[in-house]
Amino acid sequence: MEYTLKDAFLETGTSQSEISLSALHKKKFANGFVWRYEGDEYEGNLTRKSGKEIVYQYNKEGDFLREFESTAAAAKSVNLTTASIFACVSKAVKTSGDYVWRYKDQPYYGEFKGHKKGLEVTQLDTNGNVLATFRNVTDACKATGVAETSLRSSYYGIRPTAGGYVWRPATDDEITKIPIKTTSLMKKPRPDSIAVCQYTKEGKKVATFNSIAEAATATGVGTSTIRVFIKKPQHVNGMYIWRKEGDIYRGELKDTFLKSEARIITQYDLKGNKIAIYPSGYAARKAISSSNNSHSSIFSALKGELKSAYGFIWQYGDGPEKIEVKQKENSRRKSVSCYDLEGNKKGFYKSLGEAARLNNSYYLGISYVVNGKVKTASELIWIYGDGPEKIDTDIYFLKGEIKAISK
C-alpha cells in the first residue's frame, strides 16, 4: 500500500522517523514492516531472526555454561539488557556482562579470553570518518553532550546515530591510541583536611591547625567561612585571616579589613552589662548552648527583629562595657505557656528566652506562635501568660482562638 509518512503513522502507529529510516535503508524494519519510498522496490530479501532463537552462554575461555530459549531469557538471568545480549550474539561487541553469547549454530572457542571488560567507544561522522575514541561511554557523553541512553542505543546497533554521530565499539588498535590520563590517580584531599593557619589582620600568626574542621571547632568560625579565605585570598570578613599552611599572610589586607569589623559580636545580659565578644554568630551560639540549635535567632536580634536571643542582647562590633536597655511597657506579656497538640499544658516560663532554652526550641519560632503568625513551633502550641490546664485545639487550629476546657 502507498502512504504519505503522516498517513502511514496514523494507519499503523509507527513513528514517522522509524518509517523514514527503513525507507532510506538505514534500518531493516519499522514496527515489523519494510518501508520504501515510491519507485524504490522491495525485493523481499530481508530476514529477521526470531526473538525465541536459542542462545548459548560461554565464559571468555570458551567453556559452555548454559542454554537459554531467547535473548530476553538470557538477559534476565544475569540482570543485563536484551539489547546488550543481542549486540554480543550479533558480534557487534565481544562480551556482555563479562560473558560471550552466541546463537546455537555459532560456536565460540575462546577467541576473546584475554579481552578486558570495558565499553571503549569510537565516534564517527555520518560519512564513516573516525572522529575520536573514548575510554568509556561516560567520557564520550561528557565530551560530546550526547545523552547516554541514545549513545548506547547507537553503540549496540539499535539506532543508526545518536547526537548526529555514529557510535560503535572501538577496535583493539583504536583502544591502544586512547590518550592515557596524566592526572594523579590519588584522590585529591578533601578541603576540610587541608592544614590551615590563623592570622591577625596585621599579619601575626595566631595558630596552626591540621584541618579546616579542627580550626572551626577550636575557634568557632564556620568551616564555610574558612574555605572562602582559602579560595579567595582577598576575602576580608571577621576578626582573622586564614591561609593554607605554607601560604604566608603578612598583613597586606589590614587596611581593607576595617569595613568588616562589624562581624564581631558583643554579648550583653538583659540589664545591658557586657559579657563577652565573639568572632561570629556561630561562635556565640556554640559558647552559650550545647545543643545543635541554629544561630539564626542571634542574627535576628542583631538585625533588630528581636529584642534578645537565648536570654541575651546582641550587638555588632566590640561594644561598650554597658548599654542602656529600654524596658518593655507591657512586661506582663513576657511569660508564656506551652501545650501539646492535644491541648494539654506542658509548661509555664517567665520569658520567651527561658522557654526556648529549656525546650531546645527557636526563640523566633515561639515568638511567631504567640503573636499569631503561625500555629505551632517545635510541635507545641505557645500562648502569652499563665494559661489554663487544657485548651480546645479544634477551635485553636480552626479559628486561632484559645478556649479553656475542663479535663
C-alpha positions, -999 to +999 in steps of 0.1 A: +000+000+000+011+036-006+011+062+022+024+096+030+046+095+061+017+110+081-009+086+067+014+057+075+018+068+111-019+073+115-027+039+099-001+017+116+011+037+147+047+035+135+067+067+142+075+088+111+112+088+119+113+050+121+095+047+088+119+072+072+150+052+085+136+020+070+128+037+037+163+051+035+178+015+040+192+026+074+170+002+093+156-031+081+122-030+097+099-005+114+072-019+136+075-053+118+073-039+083+097-030+055+092+006+041+103+020+008+098+054-009+078+053-041+099+039-070+123+020-047+110-016-050+115-041-021+127-075-034+118-095-003+154-101+006+154-091+043+150-117+070+147-113+108+160-137+134+133-149+157+134-135+192+130-170+205+162-183+189+183-204+213+213-185+229+244-201+244+264-186+273+302-190+274+329-177+296+357-159+279+379-191+279+354-208+257+337-231+282+300-236+276+279-226+306+241-225+299+215-226+272+186-201+270+155-201+248+159-165+238+180-133+243+154-120+267+157-151+289+195-148+288+194-111+297+170-118+327+193-145+341+223-122+345+205-088+350+215-074+316+195-057+289+182-077+259+199-052+236+234-059+251+229-097+247+218-091+211+248-069+204+271-098+215+253-126+196+254-103+166+292-098+172+289-061+175+306-064+208+329-091+221+314-096+255+283-087+276+283-090+313+319-105+311+304-134+291+304-143+254+269-150+239+262-169+207+233-184+188+231-222+189+247-225+154+276-202+162+301-219+185+327-199+204+362-213+211+377-188+234+390-162+210+384-134+235+398-150+266+423-121+271+397-094+265+392-070+293+357-059+302+350-024+290+329-002+268+355+016+248+336+036+222+345+052+188+328+082+174+323+086+137+306+111+114+278+101+091+303+095+063+322+069+084+352+090+093+366+083+128+365+114+150+375+102+184+378+071+207+368+072+244+377+050+273+341+045+282+306+057+274+306+082+303+337+100+289+320+101+255+289+116+268+308+143+288+329+152+258+300+154+232+269+162+253+250+132+238+226+115+262+238+082+275+207+062+266+209+075+230+246+068+227+243+033+240+214+026+215+237+035+187+266+016+202+246-016+203+232-010+168+196-004+179+196+030+162+219+043+134+230+076+151+230+095+184+236+132+186+243+133+149+272+108+151+276+071+146+289+051+176+304+017+176+327-005+198+364+006+195+388-018+178+419-030+196+440-007+175+418+023+184+419+014+221+457+015+222+456+051+208+434+064+236+455+091+255+465+080+290+453+104+316+482+123+332+463+133+363+473+116+395+454+085+404+455+097+441+423+113+453+426+150+460+424+157+497+391+170+509+392+208+515+384+203+552+415+181+556+439+209+545+462+223+572+454+260+578+470+289+597+451+317+616+465+352+614+455+386+629+447+413+603+481+428+610+498+396+599+507+379+632+503+341+632+479+330+659+477+292+654+481+264+630+455+236+627+457+202+610+424+207+591+397+233+585+373+212+606+398+213+636+402+251+631+364+256+631+360+235+663+387+254+681+378+289+671+341+288+665+345+302+629+324+283+604+341+258+580+325+275+551+340+309+561+375+294+564+371+277+530+362+311+514+395+325+527+414+296+512+397+300+478+397+338+477+428+353+493+413+389+491+385+379+514+383+401+545+355+391+567+357+385+605+385+391+631+411+369+615+427+360+581+430+323+572+456+307+548+467+272+538+498+262+556+527+275+535+507+304+521+521+332+544+500+363+552+520+394+560+492+419+568+486+432+533+448+434+539+449+452+572+437+485+557+408+469+538+397+448+568+381+476+589+348+476+570+341+441+581+348+445+617+310+447+624+310+410+621+324+408+656+295+403+680+292+416+716+270+398+741+251+417+769+229+405+797+193+418+798+204+447+821+229+459+795+262+446+811+289+434+786+296+397+789+318+387+760+327+393+723+327+366+696+341+364+661+308+352+647+272+343+654+282+306+651+309+310+678+284+328+701+258+301+698+285+274+704+296+292+735+262+296+752+244+264+741+255+228+738+225+220+716+226+220+678+201+249+675+207+274+647+223+307+654+197+325+632+179+339+662+211+357+672+212+373+638+175+382+641+184+401+673+214+417+656+192+430+628+166+443+653+139+417+646+141+405+681+150+423+714+171+394+726+181+359+717+189+330+741+182+354+770+209+379+759+212+412+740+234+411+709+252+439+690+276+440+661+312+452+669+332+454+701+307+475+720+310+495+753+310+479+787+274+489+794+245+498+772+211+513+780+183+488+779+147+500+774+122+481+794+091+469+776+060+488+786+038+457+786+060+435+807+031+413+819+030+396+785+066+383+787+056+350+804+045+321+781+027+287+784+031+258+761+007+229+752+010+197+733-011+192+701-039+176+722-042+208+743-025+196+775-004+222+793+032+211+793+050+241+809+050+277+820+080+300+816+088+335+827+101+346+793+104+335+757+142+332+762+137+307+791+111+288+771+135+285+741+165+274+762+146+248+783+129+232+752+158+234+728+134+254+706+138+285+684+131+319+701+119+333+669+096+304+662+079+307+697+076+345+691+058+338+658+033+315+676+024+338+705+019+367+681-004+346+659+018+343+628+020+305+628+001+278+648+030+258+663+067+257+670+087+226+679+053+207+677+040+228+706+013+255+710+025+287+727+005+315+743+013+345+764+008+343+802+000+315+826-027+297+806-054+271+816-045+235+822-062+224+789-073+242+758-096+232+729-072+225+700-101+221+674-111+257+680-075+268+681-065+253+648-098+264+631-100+299+644-068+306+663-087+312+695-076+299+729-106+283+747-101+266+781-118+233+787-120+210+817-103+177+817 
